[in-house]
Amino acid sequence: MDLRPGPRGLLAAGDREWSPLFGGSPGIPPTAAMLFPSEAPLTSQAYDFLANLVYERSRIRLGPDRQTLVAGRLRQRLVALRIDDYADYCALLKSPQGADEVDALIDLISTNHTHFFRESSHFDLLTRQLLPRLAEKSIAGMRPLRFWCAACSSGEEVYSLAIVLAEFCRLRPAVQWHIEASDISQRMLERCQQAIYDADKVSVPQQEWLERYFLRGIGDRDGYFRVKNELRRQVTVRYVNLFQDVYPVPRGLDVIFCRNVMIYFDVPSRNTLIERLTDQLAPGGFLFVGHSESLIGLRHGLRTIAPSVYMRPE
Ligand SMILES: C[S@@+](CC[C@H](N)C(=O)[O-])C[C@H]1O[C@@H](n2cnc3c(N)ncnc32)[C@H](O)[C@@H]1O
């Protein structure tokens, strides 16, 4: 697996520093060193090179209006690398030693905003209409339900889905399920794998789900919740670039969540992506995109089930 291990401090102690909710107690100390920002100006020439490289590798389209944002995000990176100007940074990216740095660049450029139960109507639709049908198929086919969160950021989407599935299966223990969680950002994948979230940001539709699916941090971990093992072990976290040649994810999927990422891609890239995701779905499987990302204007052979939800015909 291409996923690098997360920071030791959070993972090494296992679950000993975690207790059931509503019982324990003080915060993870800040880990990032404070760095003085680089003063180097980002020239248009360097920016064009960076924007082309990011597009070539990730299809994330950085328009001319993003130059200030990119400079802001890269400033501390140059300081950390002890590089004085962007021409030297570009030279590093072009060199054979720069291969890992391209990943770091994309990591810094990508927008990772997400939260628990984002676009909650998708989870409602799943629970009320789609899961009952899929569960029947799963039982008849004697196979687990297979889900893929294809640009999952730090994992809030993944564990929202996991909670919905666990809740659905409380009354149907015969139904097995598994979630593939992937992203292009190693930094986000580490967070997804750790499944540790600021307690203030863990917002779920039913209060009892907090107790059922999260542990509360105690001691140094006070103020944080961790998703319980019983959900985490249903999830495989791995690096996937949506434009890499072959996906390391099984085909015949029942549901793909690919939400709030297409907005960063141009139309030809969206067409390629939808074609590949369709191919990855089982007949009768569902594709969820972000609420602001309909497939209107794209080439596809999917049926519209609800706004931003599509089905591969049987
Ligand atoms: C705004 S977040 C969306 C997170 C989540 N799906 C949601 O809707 O809340 C977009 C994510 O897409 C990822 N991403 C961008 N380009 C990608 C690519 N080419 N392959 C895989 N993931 C990508 C980013 O790293 C980021 O974590």
The ligand as an SDF file (V2000), in Angstrom:
LIG
                    3D

 27 29  0  0  0  0  0  0  0  0999 V2000
  -12.9620   19.2630   -1.3510 C   0  0  0  0  0  0  0  0  0  0  0  0
  -12.3160   17.6700   -0.9980 S   0  0  0  0  0  0  0  0  0  0  0  0
  -13.7920   16.6810   -1.0380 C   0  0  0  0  0  0  0  0  0  0  0  0
  -13.8490   15.7020    0.1240 C   0  0  0  0  0  0  0  0  0  0  0  0
  -15.1500   14.9030    0.2120 C   0  0  0  0  0  0  0  0  0  0  0  0
  -15.3460   14.0920   -0.9450 N   0  0  0  0  0  0  0  0  0  0  0  0
  -16.3360   15.7900    0.4360 C   0  0  0  0  0  0  0  0  0  0  0  0
  -17.1740   15.9420   -0.4540 O   0  0  0  0  0  0  0  0  0  0  0  0
  -16.4650   16.3550    1.5290 O   0  0  0  0  0  0  0  0  0  0  0  0
  -11.5370   17.2450   -2.5550 C   0  0  0  0  0  0  0  0  0  0  0  0
  -10.5110   16.1420   -2.4180 C   0  0  0  0  0  0  0  0  0  0  0  0
  -10.1600   15.6750   -3.7250 O   0  0  0  0  0  0  0  0  0  0  0  0
   -8.7990   15.2910   -3.7010 C   0  0  0  0  0  0  0  0  0  0  0  0
   -8.2790   15.2400   -5.0880 N   0  0  0  0  0  0  0  0  0  0  0  0
   -8.0030   16.2750   -5.9270 C   0  0  0  0  0  0  0  0  0  0  0  0
   -7.5320   15.8270   -7.1000 N   0  0  0  0  0  0  0  0  0  0  0  0
   -7.5140   14.4750   -7.0180 C   0  0  0  0  0  0  0  0  0  0  0  0
   -7.1330   13.4340   -7.9040 C   0  0  0  0  0  0  0  0  0  0  0  0
   -6.6460   13.7040   -9.1390 N   0  0  0  0  0  0  0  0  0  0  0  0
   -7.2350   12.1510   -7.4860 N   0  0  0  0  0  0  0  0  0  0  0  0
   -7.7180   11.8730   -6.2400 C   0  0  0  0  0  0  0  0  0  0  0  0
   -8.0950   12.8110   -5.3550 N   0  0  0  0  0  0  0  0  0  0  0  0
   -7.9950   14.0980   -5.7350 C   0  0  0  0  0  0  0  0  0  0  0  0
   -8.1350   16.3580   -2.8330 C   0  0  0  0  0  0  0  0  0  0  0  0
   -6.9010   15.9190   -2.2860 O   0  0  0  0  0  0  0  0  0  0  0  0
   -9.2140   16.5870   -1.7580 C   0  0  0  0  0  0  0  0  0  0  0  0
   -8.9650   15.8400   -0.5890 O   0  0  0  0  0  0  0  0  0  0  0  0
  1  2  1  0
  2  3  1  0
  2 10  1  0
  3  4  1  0
  4  5  1  0
  5  6  1  0
  5  7  1  0
  7  8  2  0
  7  9  1  0
 10 11  1  0
 11 12  1  0
 11 26  1  0
 12 13  1  0
 13 14  1  0
 13 24  1  0
 14 15  1  0
 14 23  1  0
 15 16  2  0
 16 17  1  0
 17 18  1  0
 17 23  2  0
 18 19  1  0
 18 20  2  0
 20 21  1  0
 21 22  2  0
 22 23  1  0
 24 25  1  0
 24 26  1  0
 26 27  1  0
M  CHG  2   2   1   9  -1
M  END
$$$$
